[in-house]
Amino acid sequence: MKRKLFSLVIPAFFATAVVISCKKDKPLSSETNEVTTTKDGNQYAIDTLNSKVEWKGYKILKSENTSHFGTIKFESGDVTIKDGKLESGKFVADMNSLTSVDLKDDAEQLGKLNGHLKSGDFFEVEKFPTASYEITKVTPSAEGDYNTLLDGNLTIKGITKPVQFKANVSVKEGEASIATEPKDINREEFGVKFQAPAENGVIKNEVTLQINVKALEKK
């Protein structure tokens, strides 16, 4: 059972990824983009019921057959819209909400996996209860499938790194939506270094993250 748990757990570890802003401790390290965005514009509050981070992790080979995937809910967030366009934003994820979707029908394994991911082997959610992504620059894009480039600072386990996402951004009738591309990050750069025993398979360092945010204009 222990061996089976490890083989399930590690790929899933990525939850997260998203991005952690520690409430109890100062960041362990910081390598950030300069913030060039402002709060000049209309303020929107994130709709936490309809926003989430989606994560996917891989075992041995990066493929659908060797992946585990799940979600993380947002605790809070805000967006600034100026002249109908995205000006800035910051999103805070609740790491205690981290869960694996592919194991949702197996309560026993789901509970063990989620517990392990929240432990000191992975995201240490007791010490680092939240995660965050702060947009530092917004650049319109006319190429490819995405209309915007987002530069920002991603924080996980007290470690902050600059990360750029391609995204589709839309603003309509008091609602703003941001849907990023699936983006690979290196989990070890954010202090998530746990590895299962070799006989259980090699876990890829790549974690795929995708941010989906809906925000409503404050009245």
Buried (B, 14 or more C-beta within 10 A) or exposed (E): EEEEBBBBBBBBBBBBBBBBBBEEEEBBEEEBBEBEBEEEBBEBEBBBEBBBBBBBBBBEEBEEEBBBBBBBBBBBBBBBBBEEBBBBBBBBBBBBBBBBBBBEEEEEBBEBBBEBBBBEBBBBBEBBBBBBBBBBBBEEBEEEEBBBBBBBBBBBBBBBBBBBBBBBBEBEEEBBBBBBBEBBBEBEBBBBEBEBEEEBBEBBBBBBBBBBBBBBBEE
